[in-house]
Amino acid sequence: MTPREPFRLPETAYSFKSVDAFLEQSQVRLDKIAQAQGKSSSKISPQDIMVDPGAAGDGIYQLVYKNKALDAVLLGQVSTLNQEIRLVNHRIDQPEKYFIFHYDKVEDACSLTSTLLGAEELAGLECEDGWLDPKIKGAEKSFESLTVFDRYCQKSYAKFLSEHPEFKGTGNFGLNRTVVHNPEFGDGQFNLLYHNPANDFFCRAEI
């Protein structure tokens, strides 16, 4: 797949919560970079953001802010189907030496991607804001296996956070962040998977 040309963030995307989160977290990071260099920081505005769409059809792209005075590039790497954003920074001429400074859920990923790259970016794929796997939405009311999985993972996640207080505030468990993984069709078996990349917590059920 051929990479596409970057473009400036359109005004139609300014109101998205995920864009606000990128601006907020990037501002915090830029202020720290400026403080470390003994320089003044800059106010990041939506007009400063570029979109690097990458290759067509995979739903993966980057929000990009560059500050030459501070020799800093801040990236919001969006994965639509995972509904996640990974925030990274590096020096302008050293992209290979990057620092991951924030992970976050992107509850409006499907809508944002459609606005920025068009509905054809995810043509033929199920994508619904707030749900990693739309097949699960509402199914917990009908299937005991999902109810048991939900209850067990809620308990396990609470225990994990109590044992790792440094991860407090890195999100809550939810079936909306769970996916059905079916590696081999026709064998009557599948997995329910939950993963929080912010703290690397996994919960899995083999059914």
N, C-alpha and C positions, 0 to 999 in steps of 0.2 A: 504494500500500500504506500502511495506517495504522500509525503508530508505536505500540508497546505500552508499557505502564507499566513503569518500572524496579522491580526487586525485589532483596532482599538475597541475596548469594551463599549457596546452600544448603550444608549440611555435606557433602553427597554429592560436592561439587566440590572440597573442601579437599585431597584427596590427589592431584589432577592436577599433573603436572610443569609444565604451562603456567601454572597458578595460582601455583605456587612461584616460577617465573621472574618472573612479574609482580610478586609481593611483593618478591623480592630486588632487582630492578632499580629498582622504585619506592622502596624504602627508601634505596638509594644516592642516588637523585635528591633525595628529600626531605631527607636529611642535608645535601646540598650547598646546597639552598635555605635551610635553617635556618642553616647556617654563614654564608652570604652576608648573612643578615638579623641575625646576631648573636643568634640565639634558640636555644632548645633544640628538638631534633627530637622526633618521636614514633615509637613502635614501631607499625608497620603490621601488623595481624593480619587473617586471613581474615574475621573478623566485621565488619570495617570496610568491606568491599567490597560495592558495589552492582553489579548487572548491568543495563545499559541495552540491551534486546533490539532496539531499532530496529524496522524494518519486518519483517513476517513473510515467511519463505520465501527470503531471500537469503543466510542463513548469515553475516551480518555483524552484529556487536554489540560492545559495549564493557564492559570491567571498569572500574569507577569508584571512585577513592578521593578524598575531599575533606577538606582540613585548613583549617578557618577561621582558626586562630591564625596559620598561615603563608601564608594567602591563596593556597592551592595546590590545583589539581585535577590528579590523575594518571590517565591513561586508558590502558587496554590495548585497542587496537582490533583485534579478531580478525576475520580473513577465513578462513572455514572451508575453502572450496574452494582457496584459495591456501595454506592451512596456514601462515599467517604472523600475527604479532602486531606491531603498531606501537605503541610507547610514547610518549605525548605528555604534556606538561604545559602548563598555562596558569593565569593568575590567575582567581579565581572569577568576576569580572565582565567578563573579557576573553577569551572563548573563541576569538575570531578571531586573537588574538596568541599562537599556540601554538609550542612548541618540541618537535621530535622528538628524543628522547634515546636511543632504542634500537629496533632491529629484531631479530626473532628468528623462527626456525622454531617451529612449534607441532606437534610430532609426534603429539600426542593430540587434535588439533583436532576430528576427527569424533566421538570419544567425548565430549569436553567439550561440544560443541554439542548432542548428543543428550541429555546429562544436564541441561543448563541449559534448553534450549528444546524438547526432545522430538524424536523421530525424524521427525516430520512437517515439521520445519524444512527438511530436505533431501530431502523425499519425491520419489522418481523420479530422484534424482541419485546417481551413483557416488561414494562417499566412503569411503576406507579410511585409517586412521591411518598416517602415515609415507609415503604415496604420493600425490603430486599427481594422478597419472593411473593408476588401477588397471589400465588396459589394458596398461601397460608392465611390470607386475610379472611376472617370470619370462620375458618375451618376449626378453630379451637372450640367453638361452640357445638361442634358436631362430632369431634373425634377425641376419645379419651386419651389416646397416645400423646396428643398435643397438650392436653391439660396436665398430664403427668410430667411431660418434658418441661413445660413452663414452671410448674411448681418446684421441680428438682433444681432447675437451673437458677431460679430466683434464690433459693436457699443456698446453693453453692456459691453464687456470685456475692451474696451478702457475707458469707463466711470468708471468701477471698479478700474482700475489701476490709473486713475487720482485721485480717492478718497482714494486710499490706496498706496501711493508712496513707502511704505516699501516693497511692492511686485514687484517693478520694476525689470525686469530681470528674472522673473520666467516663461518666455515662452509666446508665442502668441497663440491666438485661431486659429484653423485650422480644416477643415473637415477631415483631415487625423487623427485627434485625437478624432473623433466622432464615436459613435457606434449606430447601430440600435438595439433597445430593443423591443422584441415582446413577452410579457409574456403569451399571450393567442392566440394560432394559430386559424385562421378561423373566427375571429371577425372583420376583416378589420381595426383594429387599431394597431398602434405601436408608439414608442417614438424614437426621435433622442436625444442622450445624449452626452454632452461634460463635462468632469470634469478635472480640473487641480489640482492634489493633493498638488502641491507646495504652492498654496495659497487658496485651497479649493473653487475655483470658479466653479459654475455649470451653464450650459445652457441646457434647455430641451424644446423640442417641442412635443406636443401630436398630432398625425395625425390619 
